[in-house]
Each structure stands twice: as C-alpha cells, then as structure tokens.
Amino acid sequence: GSISSSSDSLRLSGAVIEAGQVSIDTGSLSVISLQDRSEGTSRSEGGSLGLGAGDSGMTSGSAAVNASMTDSERRWVAEQSAIIGHESIRISANDTELVGAVIANATRDESGAWVDQGQLQLHTETVTVIHLQDVDRSKTVGGNIAISVPVGGNESSVPTSNAPAGNTSTGAAQQVAQGGVPFDTLTIGGINTGHVIERTSQATLGAGQVTIGETQGDAINRDMSAAQLVTR
C-alpha cells in the first residue's frame, strides 16, 4: 500500500506508520517516541522479643528482626515511533522534530528488526533532534536475624549448636521444647539484589538523500542498527 499526505502540520506520537510508498509534504513534522514510566518504593519492618527465667536460670527466650526495602524506577521506550517506507519514502517539511524516533526506507528481517534499504529522501529547513534516555532500575535490600536461648533447662544439661538454616526464632524455640533440635540457636539471613539497564533511544534518520538547513539539539543518528543503544 501507499500513504500520501499534504498538510500544514503532522504530529506522530507513540505510533508507527509504515507502507510500501510514503509521500509527505507538510509545514511542521513531529515524530515523537513515548516512554513508559513507573516507579515504586516498598518497606517492611518487624521485631519480636521474649524471655523467661526460673530457679535453674533462663528457661526460654527468642528474638527476631526482619527488615526489607525495594526501590524501582522505569522509563522505557517499548517501541520507537517511526515513519517507514518499505519501497520508497519522500518527505518535505519546513520544520522537523525528531524525539527518540525513526524515519527511514527500511524492511524487517526474520527477527522483526529493521533493515535499512538506504533510499530515504528527506528535505527540511530545520530539524530538532532529541535522544531519549531509557532506564530500568531495581534494588532490594533485606535482612533476617533470629536468636533463641536455652529452653527447658540450663546450658550445662544439653550440648549447644546452631539450629538448621531457615529456622526462625519462634520455630526454633518450639522445636527445642519438643527436643527436635539443640536448644541454643542462631539464624542470620540477608539479601541484596537488583539490576540496572540503561539505554538510549536515538533520533534516527536512515541512509539516503537527506537535506537539512539547520540542526538543533543532539547529533542525528544515521545507523538504524543503533537506533536503540544499550549503554549499561
């Protein structure tokens, strides 16, 4: 199919136009990619303490501390806005704005990636170029401490050792009373995980005959394979 447009202004935001032949004459052309945005913070705290003593000394006790924190942030262009002509593309505009978007003569390969065919025809008096900085960041910090002291007797009556990994102070205390594990237990846990991905969604013009009077903003990317470039 083909697309032909003549207008005072044309704005494409968060969308892709593609056809066999594309012909556009306009006074003002804007092609703008949009970032999906989200951020969040979650925190949890906890605490527990219990002690008991008798004639023979300390007979029971427990202590538990739990804390966790998660922070996340995401600003991400899932798909760049674009004007694509598979066979030919001709655009004439007085002023052009390109924000993290693509204009090119291109086709898709088997994986769905764009392959530049090198026949873009673009004439514009001015072009404003803005690259978008994408980020996907998450961090989780957590901790868990559980301590129990002798239950059901004094320390000299039963050998001491660490409880099996994963026991909480409360669970350990119950098992001690039942004779399931030695009565002196210590559990320490922690977690520190996360990821950071940074990427630039570049304002991109494919190869071809491109005539520009004046360029403002970032440098134009002419390599379609680097239209979205992971930097970290």
Salt bridges, closest charged atoms under 4 A:
GLU18 OE1 - HIS86 NE2 2.82
GLU18 OE2 - ARG108 NH2 3.63
ASP25 OD2 - ARG90 NH2 2.70
GLU73 OE2 - ARG75 NH1 2.51
GLU73 OE1 - ARG137 NH1 2.47
GLU79 OE2 - ARG108 NH2 3.95
GLU125 OE2 - HIS123 NE2 3.30
ASP134 OD2 - ARG199 NH2 3.05
ASP136 OD2 - ARG74 NH1 2.69
ASP136 OD1 - HIS195 NE2 3.32
GLU198 OE2 - ARG137 NH2 3.70
GLU198 OE2 - ARG232 NH1 3.80
